[in-house]
């Protein structure tokens, strides 16, 4: 029976109409809770198992490609499959509908947070949410580590990435770049290094190379002319807000800083939201002073409770940054502009990567050295997320954190007298719910939020 079902999933299904597909993408966007794992599982159930619009092997092939790219892989997977079904318009609709519900939720929650977060009852809720987020990040370390750390070389890369961030406070993009170079060189010197880490994914991707689904959308062969057109159009869309907002508000405002910073994040966010949050938190709190350390955790908690990509936490950061520097505008209006700008420059590049790279995907999968480089980046991401867990843990469990510096070494250390027993207990509760009772992320966040609110009354 299992073999029969697997065979059926690989049969090319009837081609859906554009309206049918749009309704399903809207449904997926509204129900895409649980982070990338839950979102990918939801798409698999809706598109492969129930409607059979795409075969099992083709779905996995698309997923493998999206895992290679910077940015949220679940949103890019939706864009890629939408492109397969209905061309560029299908990819745009699928990608936008995957983002839009969560973005609207984040706007509403960010507005409420900015206006009411000083109130005691809301502080109590977020006290519990922060503890739950710490447990969720620890779970992410374990999940990513199991997938990425399958060789001794990968373990070494992960350890060095953690040390570079935690001990030497090196920039996140530099760590990712160094890991990619190391993986590329190691694979060229010893091909098995890269192949072991990518073999399972590459085997499935290379096993099935059907043409694009749907007779109304012929497969587009890669060409320099098409590549230039796609790159030019999406690059113009990417930088358009800088020109428009800069022309109205000036280029020395917080909006320019938001646009430039999150554009950079869009290029280096390999490994999903958790991988980049440590760097965003460091810059937003210590460099730009947009947020306080606890507020970054609050934003992550908000993003965890909404549908859509977890990287929508960057919309919260953009909102708070602009809310606190309105430049003559109403603070809420300024916050909405900041959140929209941060979201725009974060996700427009995702469409660029898909539409630009999809025709070349098969060639990329055959490149062993590139596979090795990306496997090393995946390993480094584990170290990056571990650093994020430690950073969050210090700021959740302790109310005071100092930084010890000696030469090139710079280490954050807790002020032991500021240990918060309630936060520690709530983190243990969240860990039990996630690891022992196997509760979902939303359930865990809700229980811890209520527990934090109750504890705040004592």
VEXVEXMAR-751607 format. One record per residue (C-alpha): residue number from 1; x, y, z. Coordinates in steps of 0.1 Angstrom, whole numbers. Layout:
# VEXVEXMAR-751607
   resi       u       v       w
    NUM       X       Y       Z
...
END
This chain:
# VEXVEXMAR-751607
   resi       u       v       w
      1       0       0       0
      2      28      24       9
      3      46      17     -25
      4      13      23     -43
      5       8      56     -25
      6      43      68     -33
      7      39      59     -69
      8       6      79     -71
      9      23     110     -56
     10      47     110     -85
     11      20     110    -112
     12      17     143    -129
     13     -17     157    -119
     14     -43     178    -137
     15     -32     214    -141
     16     -51     239    -118
     17     -65     271    -130
     18     -49     304    -118
     19     -79     312     -97
     20     -79     277     -80
     21     -42     281     -72
     22     -47     316     -58
     23     -73     303     -34
     24     -50     276     -22
     25     -21     299     -18
     26     -43     322       3
     27     -53     293      25
     28     -17     282      30
     29      -7     318      39
     30     -34     320      66
     31     -25     286      81
     32      13     286      78
     33      21     285     115
     34      49     265     131
     35      80     278     113
     36      95     265      81
     37      91     228      90
     38      54     232      96
     39      49     254      66
     40      67     230      43
     41      46     201      57
     42      14     221      51
     43      24     228      14
     44      32     191       9
     45      -1     181      22
     46     -21     206       2
     47      -2     204     -31
     48      12     169     -32
     49     -11     147     -11
     50     -45     162     -14
     51     -46     181     -48
     52     -17     163     -65
     53      -8     195     -84
     54      29     186     -82
     55      47     152     -79
     56      65     142     -47
     57      99     141     -65
     58      93     175     -81
     59      83     190     -47
     60     115     177     -32
     61     135     189     -61
     62     122     225     -56
     63     127     223     -19
     64     164     213     -23
     65     170     243     -46
     66     153     267     -21
     67     174     253       7
     68     205     266     -11
     69     193     303     -12
     70     194     331      13
     71     161     340      28
     72     131     320      41
     73     130     286      23
     74      93     280      28
     75      83     313      12
     76     107     307     -17
     77      93     272     -21
     78      58     286     -25
     79      72     311     -50
     80      90     284     -69
     81      60     261     -71
     82      38     290     -81
     83      62     298    -109
     84      61     261    -120
     85      23     262    -121
     86      16     296    -137
     87      49     313    -146
     88      60     346    -132
     89      25     358    -122
     90      19     325    -104
     91      52     329     -85
     92      44     365     -75
     93       9     356     -62
     94      21     325     -43
     95      49     344     -27
     96      29     374     -18
     97       0     354      -3
     98      24     335      18
     99      37     367      33
    100       7     390      34
    101     -14     375      63
    102      16     373      86
    103      27     408      77
    104      -7     423      85
    105      -8     405     118
    106      27     418     126
    107      17     454     118
    108     -13     451     142
    109       7     435     169
    110      36     459     165
    111      13     488     168
    112      -3     474     200
    113      31     467     214
    114      45     502     207
    115      14     518     224
    116       8     495     253
    117      40     475     261
    118      47     496     292
    119      15     482     309
    120      20     456     336
    121      -3     429     321
    122      14     430     287
    123      48     429     304
    124      37     397     322
    125      26     381     289
    126      59     389     272
    127      78     377     303
    128      64     342     296
    129      68     345     258
    130     105     353     261
    131     111     321     282
    132      92     301     256
    133     112     316     227
    134     144     305     244
    135     133     269     245
    136     121     272     208
    137     156     285     198
    138     173     256     217
    139     150     232     197
    140     161     249     165
    141     198     243     174
    142     191     206     179
    143     169     203     147
    144     194     221     124
    145     224     203     140
    146     209     169     133
    147     205     178      96
    148     238     197      91
    149     264     181     114
    150     269     147      98
    151     307     148      92
    152     337     157     113
    153     344     186      90
    154     308     200      96
    155     313     198     134
    156     346     217     132
    157     330     244     110
    158     300     247     135
    159     324     250     164
    160     345     276     147
    161     315     296     137
    162     302     297     173
    163     336     307     186
    164     340     334     160
    165     307     350     171
    166     307     343     209
    167     344     348     217
    168     355     373     190
    169     322     391     182
    170     329     388     144
    171     303     400     119
    172     278     373     109
    173     283     378      71
    174     320     373      75
    175     314     340      93
    176     291     328      66
    177     315     338      38
    178     344     321      55
    179     324     289      60
    180     314     288      23
    181     350     293      12
    182     362     266      35
    183     336     242      22
    184     344     250     -14
    185     381     245      -9
    186     377     213      11
    187     354     198     -15
    188     379     206     -43
    189     407     190     -23
    190     386     161     -10
    191     353     157     -30
    192     337     134      -5
    193     336     162      21
    194     309     181       3
    195     291     151     -12
    196     284     134      22
    197     265     164      35
    198     245     169       3
    199     242     134     -10
    200     207     126       1
    201     192     158     -12
    202     211     158     -44
    203     202     122     -51
    204     165     129     -50
    205     168     162     -69
    206     187     145     -97
    207     164     115     -99
    208     135     134    -115
    209     139     162    -140
    210     104     168    -155
    211      96     199    -175
    212      77     227    -160
    213      41     216    -151
    214      13     230    -172
    215      11     231    -210
    216       3     268    -209
    217      36     276    -194
    218      66     262    -215
    219      99     257    -197
    220     121     287    -200
    221     157     278    -210
    222     184     299    -193
    223     199     326    -214
    224     219     358    -208
    225     191     379    -222
    226     165     365    -198
    227     189     367    -169
    228     196     404    -175
    229     159     412    -179
    230     149     394    -147
    231     178     409    -127
    232     172     445    -140
    233     134     444    -132
    234     137     430     -97
    235     167     452     -89
    236     147     482     -98
    237     118     470     -76
    238     143     464     -48
    239     158     499     -48
    240     126     518     -57
    241     116     525     -20
    242     150     541     -14
    243     144     566     -42
    244     108     573     -33
    245     112     576       5
    246     146     593       2
    247     131     619     -21
    248     103     626       3
    249     119     623      37
    250     156     627      28
    251     184     601      26
    252     198     607      61
    253     167     594      79
    254     161     561      97
    255     143     548      66
    256     175     548      47
    257     193     529      75
    258     164     504      76
    259     164     499      39
    260     202     494      36
    261     205     472      67
    262     177     448      58
    263     188     447      22
    264     221     434      34
    265     203     408      56
    266     184     396      25
    267     217     386       9
    268     233     368      38
    269     203     351      56
    270     214     315      48
    271     197     291      72
    272     165     309      78
    273     154     334     105
    274     172     319     135
    275     205     321     118
    276     203     358     112
    277     185     369     144
    278     217     370     165
    279     233     394     140
    280     201     415     137
    281     197     417     175
    282     233     427     179
    283     231     455     153
    284     196     467     162
    285     204     469     200
    286     240     477     202
    287     248     496     170
    288     216     514     158
    289     199     515     193
    290     165     508     177
    291     156     482     203
    292     165     471     238
    293     176     434     242
    294     143     423     257
    295     124     439     229
    296     141     417     203
    297     128     387     222
    298      94     403     223
    299      94     407     185
    300     105     371     180
    301      76     360     202
    302      52     381     181
    303      65     365     149
    304      62     330     164
    305      24     336     170
    306      16     347     135
    307      14     328     102
    308      40     333      75
    309      78     333      76
    310      95     338     110
    311     118     363      94
    312      88     387      96
    313     103     396     130
    314     124     420     109
    315      91     439     101
    316      87     444     139
    317     123     458     141
    318     116     481     112
    319      84     493     129
    320     100     501     162
    321     130     518     146
    322     108     542     126
    323      82     546     154
    324     109     560     177
    325     123     583     150
    326      92     596     132
    327     108     627     116
    328      77     649     119
    329      52     621     110
    330      27     605     133
    331      47     578     152
    332      23     550     141
    333      24     561     105
    334      62     563     107
    335      63     528     122
    336      41     514      94
    337      64     529      68
    338      94     514      85
    339      78     480      88
    340      67     480      52
    341     102     491      40
    342     119     464      60
    343      95     438      47
    344      99     450      11
    345     137     449      10
    346     137     415      28
    347     113     397       4
    348     118     413     -30
    349     152     396     -32
    350     136     363     -26
    351     116     367     -58
    352     147     377     -76
    353     166     346     -65
    354     138     323     -76
    355     130     339    -110
    356     167     343    -117
    357     179     309    -106
    358     151     285    -114
    359     163     278    -150
    360     198     271    -137
    361     188     248    -109
    362     198     216    -125
    363     233     229    -133
    364     237     240     -97
    365     228     206     -84
    366     256     190    -104
    367     283     213     -90
    368     301     194     -63
    369     322     222     -51
    370     291     244     -47
    371     274     216     -28
    372     304     215      -4
    373     303     252       1
    374     266     252       9
    375     270     222      32
    376     297     241      52
    377     274     272      54
    378     246     249      68
    379     271     237      94
    380     281     272     103
    381     245     281     107
    382     243     256     135
    383     270     275     153
    384     253     308     146
    385     220     295     161
    386     238     282     191
    387     252     316     197
    388     217     331     193
    389     205     306     220
    390     233     316     244
    391     226     353     238
    392     189     349     243
    393     195     327     274
    394     217     353     290
    395     191     380     286
    396     161     359     296
    397     175     342     327
    398     195     372     339
    399     184     408     340
    400     220     421     338
    401     247     411     313
    402     282     425     311
    403     308     421     284
    404     343     410     292
    405     370     422     268
    406     407     413     266
    407     424     419     233
    408     405     404     205
    409     383     384     229
    410     349     398     238
    411     326     376     258
    412     291     384     272
    413     289     373     309
    414     259     373     332
    415     257     393     364
    416     250     364     387
    417     232     385     413
    418     205     392     386
    419     194     356     382
    420     156     354     376
    421     142     322     390
    422     107     327     375
    423     122     330     340
    424     143     299     345
    425     112     279     356
    426      92     292     326
    427     120     281     303
    428     119     247     318
    429      81     246     314
    430      85     255     277
    431     112     229     272
    432      90     202     288
    433      60     212     265
    434      82     211     234
    435     105     181     240
    436      85     158     264
    437      48     165     257
    438      54     173     220
    439      32     204     220
    440      33     228     190
    441      50     262     190
    442      17     282     193
    443       4     260     222
    444      37     264     240
    445      38     302     235
    446       2     305     247
    447       7     284     279
    448      39     303     288
    449      23     337     281
    450      -5     329     305
    451      19     315     331
    452      40     347     328
    453      10     368     332
    454       0     349     364
    455      34     351     378
    456      35     389     372
    457       7     393     396
    458      27     380     425
END
